[in-house]
Amino acid sequence: MFQVDIIEQCKQNNRKAQLQLYNQYCDGMYIVAKRFLKDAQDAEDVVQEAFIKAFTKLHQYKAEVTFGSWLKRIVINKSIDFLKSKKQHLVDLEEVHLKVIDADDEDKWLVDDAITIQDVKKAIEELPEKYQYVLMLYLIEGYDHQEIAEILNISEIASRTQLSRGKIKLQELLTLKKDGTRY
C-alpha cells in the first residue's frame, strides 16, 4: 500500500492503517526520543504521546515534508516538553556522532581526537538547557536555524546565538586543563 493511501485511511480513523503506520515509524521515533531522554520508559511514553497527537492532528499534515519528518518534529517537541516538565537534563548519546560544522571559516571548530563520546555526553549535560536544546537539534538532529526557531519558539537570531555560545562552552568543557585533566 502506498504511503499516501495509508495516511488517507488514517485520516478516516482506519485502525488497521494506523497500526501499519505506527509499526513503520515507531522504532525510528523511539531512537529520536531516546536521544533526548535518558529513560527508555520515558522515551516510549513520549513516542506514544507523539503518535496520539499525530493521529489526532493528521488533518493538518499537508505532505509538504515527508510524514516521517513531520512525525519526527512532533516527537522532538514532545521530548522537549517532557524535559521541561521534569526539569531533566538532555541526552544519552550512545551511538550518536557529532558532525563538524563548516559554516564559516571562523565558525569552524574541532575537538581533540582523544575526546570520547562519554566526554561529549558529560559536557553537553553540563551546559545550560537553552544551549543543550539548540546543540542537539542542530548537531544531532540536523535541523537548520529556521526549524529550530519554530520548534523552540525562539527567533532564528536566538537560535544562531545560542548555538554559537553553546559551541564555545562545549569546546571549553572539552578542552584539556593545564594539568592534563578534563573539566
C-alpha positions in Angstrom: 0.0 0.0 0.0 1.3 3.5 -0.9 2.2 5.9 1.9 -0.4 8.4 0.7 -3.1 5.7 0.8 -2.2 4.7 4.4 -2.3 8.3 5.5 -5.6 8.9 3.9 -7.0 5.8 5.6 -5.6 7.0 8.9 -7.4 10.3 8.4 -10.6 8.3 8.2 -9.8 6.6 11.5 -8.9 3.3 10.0 -7.3 1.4 12.9 -5.5 -1.1 10.7 -3.9 1.7 8.7 -2.9 3.5 11.9 -1.3 0.3 13.2 0.6 -0.1 9.9 1.9 3.5 10.1 2.8 3.1 13.7 4.7 -0.1 13.0 6.5 1.6 10.2 7.8 4.5 12.3 7.8 3.5 15.9 11.4 2.2 16.1 12.9 5.2 14.4 10.9 7.7 16.5 11.9 5.8 19.7 15.6 6.3 18.7 14.9 10.1 18.3 13.1 10.3 21.7 15.9 8.3 23.4 18.5 10.8 22.2 16.7 13.4 24.3 15.5 11.3 27.2 17.7 9.1 29.4 15.0 6.7 30.5 13.7 4.1 28.0 10.2 4.1 29.5 10.0 7.9 29.2 11.1 7.7 25.6 8.4 5.0 24.9 5.8 7.2 26.6 6.8 10.2 24.6 6.6 8.2 21.3 3.1 7.0 22.3 2.0 10.6 23.0 3.5 11.8 19.8 1.6 9.2 17.8 -1.6 10.0 19.5 -1.1 13.7 18.7 -0.1 12.8 15.1 -3.2 10.8 14.6 -5.5 13.5 16.1 -3.8 16.2 14.1 -3.3 14.2 10.9 -5.7 16.5 9.0 -3.1 19.3 9.4 -0.5 17.2 7.6 -0.1 18.7 4.1 2.6 16.5 2.7 4.9 19.5 2.3 7.5 17.3 4.0 7.6 13.6 4.4 5.4 12.1 7.0 8.5 10.8 8.9 9.9 14.4 9.1 6.5 15.7 10.3 6.3 13.0 12.9 9.9 13.5 14.0 9.2 17.1 14.8 6.3 16.1 16.9 8.5 13.5 18.8 11.2 16.2 19.4 8.7 18.7 20.6 7.1 16.1 22.9 10.6 15.2 24.2 11.5 18.8 24.9 8.1 19.4 26.6 8.7 16.3 28.8 12.2 17.5 29.7 10.9 20.9 30.6 8.2 19.5 32.7 10.6 17.2 34.6 13.5 19.7 34.6 15.7 16.8 33.5 19.0 17.1 31.6 19.3 16.1 28.0 20.9 13.3 26.2 22.1 9.8 26.2 24.3 9.9 23.1 25.4 6.3 22.9 25.6 5.9 19.1 25.4 9.5 18.1 28.3 11.1 16.3 28.6 14.8 16.3 29.3 16.4 12.9 31.8 19.2 12.5 30.3 22.4 11.4 31.9 24.4 8.5 29.5 27.3 8.2 32.2 30.0 8.1 36.0 29.7 8.5 35.8 31.5 11.8 32.9 29.3 12.8 34.8 26.0 12.4 35.6 24.0 15.5 37.2 20.7 16.1 37.8 18.7 19.3 40.8 16.7 20.2 40.8 13.1 18.9 41.4 11.8 22.4 37.9 13.1 23.5 35.5 10.2 23.9 31.7 10.1 23.5 31.5 10.0 27.3 33.4 13.3 27.5 31.0 14.8 25.0 27.9 13.5 26.9 29.2 14.8 30.2 30.0 18.2 28.6 26.6 18.6 27.0 24.8 17.7 30.2 26.8 20.5 32.0 25.5 23.1 29.5 22.5 25.3 30.3 19.3 23.8 28.8 18.9 26.5 26.2 22.3 25.6 24.7 21.6 21.8 25.1 18.4 22.0 23.0 19.9 24.1 20.2 23.1 21.9 20.1 21.1 18.7 20.0 18.7 19.9 17.3 21.5 21.4 15.1 24.3 18.9 15.6 22.4 15.7 16.2 19.1 16.0 14.5 20.3 18.2 11.6 17.7 21.0 11.8 18.5 24.4 10.4 18.0 27.6 12.4 14.6 28.3 10.9 13.4 24.9 12.0 15.0 25.2 15.5 13.3 28.6 15.9 9.9 27.1 15.1 10.5 24.1 17.4 11.7 26.1 20.4 9.6 29.1 19.7 12.6 31.5 19.5 13.9 33.7 16.8 16.4 32.5 14.2 18.9 35.0 15.7 18.4 33.5 19.1 19.0 30.0 17.6 22.2 31.2 16.0 23.4 32.9 19.1 22.6 30.0 21.4 24.3 27.6 19.0 27.4 29.8 18.9 27.6 30.3 22.6 26.8 26.6 23.3 29.6 25.5 20.9 32.0 27.8 22.7 31.0 26.5 26.1 31.1 22.9 24.8 34.6 23.5 23.5 35.7 25.0 26.8 34.4 21.9 28.6 36.1 19.6 26.2 39.5 21.4 26.3 42.2 19.9 28.4 43.1 21.8 31.5 46.7 22.8 32.1 47.2 19.9 34.4 46.1 17.5 31.8 42.7 16.6 33.2 39.4 17.3 31.6 37.0 19.8 33.0 
